[in-house]
Amino acid sequence: MGAGLSWNRQSQYAADEAVESCGVSLADNGGSACDLAIVFVSPHHVSSMTQVARAVQRGLGARCVVGCSAEAVIGGAQELEGVAGISVLAGSLPGVGLTPFSSDDLPPTLAGPGSADAGEEDLALLADAVGMTPAHRGTLLFVDPFTTPLMAVISGLAKARAMCSPGGAGRPGGGGVVGIDPDGQIVGSTRRSAILGGVCSAARGPGGGNAMILNDRVVTEGVVGVSLSGQVRMDTVVSQGCRPIGPPLVVTSAKGQVIRMLGGKPALDCVHSAISTLSEHQRQTMLSRGLMLGRVVDEYRDHFGPGDYLIRAVTGVNKDESAILLSDRVSVGQTVRFHVRDAKTADADLAMLMDAQALHGRPAGALLVSCNQRGTRVFSQKDHDAMTIQRAFRDHEAGEQKARGGEPLGPGHRLVPLAGMFAAGEIGPIGDGVFLHGQTACVAVFREA
């Protein structure tokens, strides 16, 4: 794989510069013909999206091009916040099947504004349209939030993926699926492929401003994406950047997004109990960033660790009922735990997850989708998430000698080809489910299978 980045404000020049750098990087890393190009552009270049798409196809000759606009783009070890940018990641992928798709390819029950839960027939059509065969290894998805039924699309893709997996439900020899959670997400399956992506963030409201590339087309509505199959491995990292406070609790009274009782006690009393364990500084940080609640995605596990919780915000309280309001639905019987988010925890969480990836060796490339509420809005140093990924794969021994925090990478460091975006919502897996996240960093790490 190879990557290229330009921060020139002139669109044609920036596109040509990013593509040229990407081509050189691809060749330096042993690539030949370009099969897949992933492109991200800042708002400065949205009006020239067609030019950008043509420059990528002309310069790289990719058989599949996919990408979108974003508030800011990421490339290499840099995060270009508040400035113009075009970032490109290209891959030479022999033995890898590519299935590009857009909203036009999705069943009407998922693509339309009046979308409903997809039935088995629609899921089969969806799986065929997006290339979810038993050889499926991963899907990259980019979405305009103002014209897309986001949750229906994400849930439908998750169900189609599990249904079409080896031994999955709905296929001969089924039985790989253990259960379905209240959001319709399938849990407990043996599925190894991944779905990861982001919500376009260049527009501040409906009526245009976002744009997406799919091969030679530029679209301003719906979704675009590509599925990879065959000789590729797409590992994923989802860093929610939270740490738990208080004990795990079971929801004993709830309706919709309102939680009344936790472990047989009023929910608000449990909040006070959890907060009482924090220092004064930690309480002030919580007040500025909000209290979170993590719910266990897969209740079939014997033990629950940090990666088993889906983090959602506590959005309000009802003092009269001693109840709390969550930004998501919750059901009686689910295991939950309060969490807090701060820069130190977010830094340590992403570093730990990337260190685990480093145990598998240096990847061919990486794709980063980071929340537009991260970056310098959270961290004191620039380029935090991109630098953390690069440090994980530096050419030095692991352990205490590995760089941390704001330490430079050093002049001899070989960067992993990386491109990415700051998104208005991040799409990534927790357990075997696929979810829309906030204030999260999602990473796809590509290796040869």
C-alpha positions, 0 to 999 in steps of 0.5 A: 500500500501507499499513501499521499497527502497535500495541503495545497488549497488549489484543488487540481494541484493538491489532487495531483500532488497527493496522487503522485506521492501516493504512487511513489509510496506504493511503488516503494512498498513493492506495489505494482498496479493500483487496485483500490484508492481511498480518498478524503478531501477537506471542505475546501475541495468539495466543489472540485470533487469531480476533478479530484476523482479524475486525478486519482483515476488518471494518476493511479489507474485504480480499478476502484476509487471510493472516498468522501469529504470531511471536516479535516483529513489525515495522512501519514502522521499528520492531522490537517485540522482547519486547513485544506487537505487531500489524503489518498491511500492506495493498495495493490491487492492481488488475489483480492476481490473488490465490490464497490456499491452505493445507495442505488444498490441497496434494497429500498427498505434500507436506502429510502427515508421510510426504511424499515427492518429488512427481512431475510429476502432483503438481507440476501439482496443486500449481501449480494449487492455489497459482496458479502460472500463467505470470502468477505473480509471487510467493508468500508462505508462512508455515509451522508447523515442528512440523506441516509437512514443510518441505523437501518443501513448499519444494522442491515449490513451487520445482519447480512454479514452474519447471515452470509458468514460460513455457518451463519444463520440463513444458510445451509449449515447455519448455527454460527449465530448465538443471539440477537441484541435489542438493537437487532445486532447479532452477537456470539457469532464466529464471524471474523470480517469487519465493517468500518467507516465514517459519517461525512463531516464537511457539511454543517446541515442538510442541503449539500456540502458533503460529497462522496466518490465512487469510481467515476461518480460523485454523489451528494446523497446516501452511502458509498462503500467497497467490500474486500474479499479473498487474500486480505486481512482487515483487522479493526481497532475501536478506541472509545477512550473511556474508563469504568467507574463503579461496579457492573450493574444489571438493568432491573427497570427500564423503558426505551432510553429511560433507566429507572433501576440498576441492580434493584436501586434507583438509577440516580442513586447509582450515579451518585455512588459511582461519582463519589469514587472520583477525585475533585479534578476527575469530577470537573472533567466529567462535568465538562465531558459528560457521564457515559454508560457502557452496556455489554454487547455480548452477554454470553461472555464470562467476564467483561473487559473494556472492549466489551462495552458499547459506550453511550452518553447519559443525556439527562436525569429525572429527579422525581423518578430518580431515573436517567436518560441514555442516548440509546435504548436499553433493556431489562437484564442488560449489564451496564457500567458507568464510564468517564472520558478524558484525554489521558484515558483516551491516549492510553486506550488507543496506545494499548489497542495499537500495541496489541496490533503491533504484536501481529507485525507491521501492516501494509497500511491503515485507515483512520476514522477519528471523531471530529471532537477528538484532535486538538479539541481533546489532546494538547498535542497535534496529530495525536491519533495518527502519531499513536498509530505510527508509534505502534509500528516503529522500528524499535523494540517494544516496552519501556523504550517505545515512544509515548505521548508527545515524543517525536518518532525520529528521522529514521522512522518508516511511516505506515501508509495511512489515510483518514478523516475526522468524521461526524460519527464513526462506524466500527465493531464492538464484539460481533456487532457493528455500531455508530460511535461518537468521540471514538477512533476507529482504525482498519489495519490491512495485512496480507492474508 
